[in-house]
């Protein structure tokens, strides 16, 4: 097996993890305060959770759902947060199916730094639409993802579908 060394990535990983643990640096705490949901990529808000686009998507439509409260363990969510979080995940999945017609979807959480959480102190659910043949050599060899749609276009497409669906 050949190895492609990307030693520069370690400083990126350390900065992301260390920066995420400092107060005031959590995107899931800061983005809802921006005041402009479109620029913050927030698609919809519930009373306890919100849905947003991932600014660094794995695929077009990569969406996340997070509680407003800064909480890192799933077992620390209260009942209302848990119920609404999953309701927003269901709404996001339906919107992604309507807007993109994916062949499948990855839905999950990375809980804790060792599990890959970029913001280990604030849990969030990822929804990543998948299509047959959507992976290629770029992520493997070039450490680059090819996303065929801009974030504003993705936001508009999902916002149109979510607007038709109504509130949670």
C-alpha positions in Angstrom: 0.0 0.0 0.0 1.3 3.4 -0.9 1.1 6.4 1.5 0.5 10.0 0.6 1.8 12.1 3.4 -0.1 15.3 4.2 1.8 16.5 7.3 0.2 20.0 6.9 -3.2 18.5 7.9 -2.1 18.0 11.5 -1.9 21.7 12.3 -5.4 22.1 10.6 -6.8 19.3 12.8 -5.2 20.6 16.0 -6.4 24.2 15.3 -10.0 22.9 14.5 -10.1 20.8 17.7 -8.4 23.2 20.0 -10.3 26.2 18.6 -13.6 24.3 19.0 -13.2 23.9 22.7 -12.6 27.5 23.5 -15.6 29.6 24.7 -17.3 31.7 22.0 -15.7 29.6 19.2 -18.5 27.1 18.6 -20.2 27.7 15.3 -23.4 26.0 16.5 -23.6 28.6 19.3 -22.5 31.6 17.2 -24.4 31.1 13.9 -27.9 31.4 15.4 -26.8 34.8 16.8 -25.8 36.2 13.3 -29.2 37.7 12.7 -29.3 36.8 9.0 -30.2 33.1 8.6 -29.4 33.1 4.9 -25.8 34.3 5.4 -25.5 31.9 8.4 -26.8 29.1 6.1 -29.6 28.3 8.6 -32.5 26.7 6.7 -35.1 26.6 9.5 -35.4 27.0 13.3 -37.4 25.1 15.8 -37.8 26.1 19.4 -34.9 23.9 20.6 -32.9 23.0 17.5 -32.0 24.4 14.0 -31.2 23.1 10.6 -28.3 24.4 8.5 -26.1 23.7 5.6 -22.6 22.5 6.2 -20.3 25.2 4.9 -17.7 22.5 4.0 -20.0 19.8 2.5 -19.1 16.3 1.6 -21.8 16.5 -1.1 -24.4 19.0 -2.4 -27.2 19.3 0.1 -25.0 18.3 3.1 -27.2 19.4 6.0 -26.9 19.4 9.8 -29.3 19.7 12.7 -28.1 20.9 16.1 -29.6 22.0 19.3 -29.4 25.7 20.3 -28.0 24.6 23.7 -24.3 23.8 23.8 -24.4 20.1 24.7 -21.9 17.4 23.6 -23.4 14.2 24.8 -26.6 12.8 23.3 -27.6 11.5 26.7 -27.6 15.1 28.0 -30.3 16.2 25.6 -33.7 16.8 27.4 -36.8 15.1 26.0 -38.0 18.1 24.1 -34.6 18.7 22.5 -34.4 15.0 21.4 -37.9 14.9 19.9 -37.5 18.1 18.0 -34.0 17.2 16.8 -35.2 14.0 15.3 -38.3 15.8 13.8 -35.9 18.3 12.1 -33.8 15.4 10.8 -36.9 13.8 9.3 -37.9 17.2 7.8 -34.3 17.6 6.4 -34.3 14.1 4.9 -37.7 14.7 3.2 -36.5 18.0 1.8 -33.3 16.5 0.5 -35.2 13.7 -1.2 -37.6 16.2 -2.8 -34.9 18.6 -3.8 -32.2 16.2 -4.9 -33.6 12.7 -5.4 -30.6 11.0 -4.0 -30.1 7.3 -4.3 -29.4 7.0 -0.6 -28.4 9.1 2.4 -25.9 9.0 5.3 -27.3 10.2 8.5 -25.3 10.3 11.7 -23.4 12.0 14.5 -19.7 12.1 15.3 -19.7 12.2 19.1 -16.4 13.2 20.7 -13.1 14.3 19.2 -11.8 10.8 18.6 -15.0 10.0 16.6 -14.3 12.9 14.2 -16.4 15.7 15.8 -15.1 19.0 14.6 -17.0 20.6 17.5 -16.9 17.9 20.2 -18.7 20.1 22.7 -21.8 20.6 20.6 -23.5 17.6 19.1 -25.1 17.8 15.7 -26.6 15.4 13.2 -25.3 15.2 9.6 -27.4 14.3 6.6 -25.4 13.7 3.4 -27.3 12.8 0.2 -25.6 10.1 -1.8 -25.8 9.0 -5.5 -24.5 6.0 -7.3 -21.0 6.9 -8.5 -20.7 10.1 -6.4 -17.2 9.3 -5.2 -14.2 9.6 -7.4 -10.4 9.7 -7.1 -10.3 13.4 -6.0 -10.9 12.8 -2.2 -8.6 9.8 -2.2 -5.6 11.3 -4.2 -6.1 15.1 -4.1 -7.6 15.6 -0.7 -10.2 17.6 -2.6 -14.0 17.2 -2.9 -15.8 18.2 -6.0 -19.1 19.8 -5.1 -21.2 20.5 -8.2 -23.5 23.2 -6.7 -22.8 26.4 -4.8 -23.9 26.9 -1.2 -26.3 29.7 -2.2 -27.9 27.5 -4.8 -28.2 24.7 -2.4 -29.7 27.0 0.2 -32.3 28.3 -2.2 -33.2 24.8 -3.4 -33.8 23.4 0.1 -35.4 26.6 1.3 -38.0 26.3 -1.4 -38.9 22.8 -0.4 -38.8 23.5 3.3 -41.1 26.5 2.8 -43.7 24.2 1.3 -43.4 21.7 4.1 -44.3 24.1 7.0 -43.0 24.2 10.5 -41.9 21.3 12.8 
